[in-house]
Amino acid sequence: MLGRLGYRADLVSDGLQAVEALQRQMYDVIMMDVQMPEMDGVEATHAIRHELSLARQPYIIAMTANAFADQRRTYLESGMDDYVSKPVQPQMLLAALKRIPLPAV
């Protein structure tokens, strides 16, 4: 889906791999599945927010089937920047990607 929207994406299997990938290279955006083995999305987000410098912080979009308002608030309060519910609808994903602030030039 991201490829069809013109984005290049890397895929990892769990939150620990996401944190490790960020230590090797910078990413602008992370589509963070909330429920993953090894380290869930909330734990991975905490690690990213605490381990990476401010200059290397990616925009993190939570992805989960938990579409309740209180869950959305929980994910945003955990350090994620946005939220897309599953099953992911292309127009909702595109809307979330368009909300990413552009870097200052």
C-alpha positions as CSV (number, residue, x, y, z in Angstrom):
1,M,0.0,0.0,0.0
2,L,2.8,2.4,0.9
3,G,4.6,1.6,-2.4
4,R,1.5,2.4,-4.4
5,L,1.4,5.8,-2.6
6,G,5.0,6.5,-3.7
7,Y,6.7,5.6,-0.4
8,R,9.6,3.2,0.1
9,A,9.2,1.0,3.2
10,D,11.3,-1.4,5.2
11,L,9.6,-4.2,7.1
12,V,10.5,-5.6,10.5
13,S,8.8,-8.4,12.5
14,D,8.7,-6.9,16.0
15,G,9.3,-3.8,18.0
16,L,12.9,-4.8,19.0
17,Q,13.8,-5.0,15.3
18,A,12.2,-1.5,14.8
19,V,14.4,0.0,17.5
20,E,17.5,-1.8,16.1
21,A,16.7,-0.5,12.5
22,L,16.6,3.0,13.8
23,Q,20.0,2.6,15.3
24,R,21.4,1.8,11.9
25,Q,19.6,4.4,9.8
26,M,17.2,7.3,10.1
27,Y,13.6,7.0,9.1
28,D,11.1,9.8,8.6
29,V,8.0,7.8,9.5
30,I,7.3,4.6,11.4
31,M,4.1,2.7,10.9
32,M,4.1,1.1,14.4
33,D,1.9,-2.0,14.9
34,V,0.8,-1.8,18.5
35,Q,0.6,-5.6,19.1
36,M,3.9,-7.3,18.2
37,P,5.9,-10.1,19.7
38,E,9.2,-9.5,21.5
39,M,8.5,-5.8,22.2
40,D,5.1,-4.3,21.5
41,G,4.6,-1.0,19.7
42,V,4.1,1.0,22.9
43,E,7.4,-0.3,24.4
44,A,9.2,0.2,21.1
45,T,7.9,3.8,21.0
46,H,9.2,4.5,24.5
47,A,12.6,3.1,23.6
48,I,12.8,5.2,20.5
49,R,11.7,8.4,22.3
50,H,14.2,7.8,25.1
51,E,17.2,6.4,23.1
52,L,17.3,8.6,20.0
53,S,18.4,12.2,19.9
54,L,15.8,14.8,19.1
55,A,17.3,15.3,15.6
56,R,16.7,11.5,14.8
57,Q,13.1,11.2,16.1
58,P,10.8,9.8,13.5
59,Y,7.1,10.5,13.2
60,I,5.3,7.4,14.6
61,I,1.9,6.4,13.5
62,A,0.2,3.7,15.6
63,M,-1.6,1.0,13.7
64,T,-4.1,-1.2,15.6
65,A,-7.5,-2.8,15.5
66,N,-8.2,-1.2,18.9
67,A,-10.2,1.7,17.5
68,F,-11.7,2.9,20.8
69,A,-11.2,6.6,21.7
70,D,-9.5,5.8,25.0
71,Q,-7.0,3.5,23.2
72,R,-6.2,6.2,20.7
73,R,-5.5,8.6,23.5
74,T,-3.3,5.9,25.2
75,Y,-1.2,5.5,22.1
76,L,-0.8,9.3,21.6
77,E,0.2,9.7,25.3
78,S,2.8,7.0,24.9
79,G,4.7,9.1,22.4
80,M,3.1,8.2,19.1
81,D,2.2,11.1,16.8
82,D,-0.8,9.7,15.0
83,Y,-3.1,6.7,14.8
84,V,-4.6,4.6,12.0
85,S,-7.0,1.8,12.7
86,K,-7.0,-1.6,11.1
87,P,-8.0,-2.8,8.7
88,V,-6.1,0.1,7.1
89,Q,-8.0,2.0,4.5
90,P,-5.8,3.7,1.9
91,Q,-7.5,7.1,2.3
92,M,-7.0,7.0,6.1
93,L,-3.4,6.1,5.7
94,L,-2.8,8.8,3.2
95,A,-4.6,11.3,5.5
96,A,-2.2,10.4,8.3
97,L,0.8,10.7,6.1
98,K,-0.3,14.2,5.0
99,R,-0.5,15.3,8.6
100,I,3.2,14.8,9.0
101,P,4.8,18.2,9.6
102,L,7.3,19.1,6.9
103,P,10.8,19.8,8.0
104,A,11.9,23.4,8.4
105,V,14.0,24.5,5.4
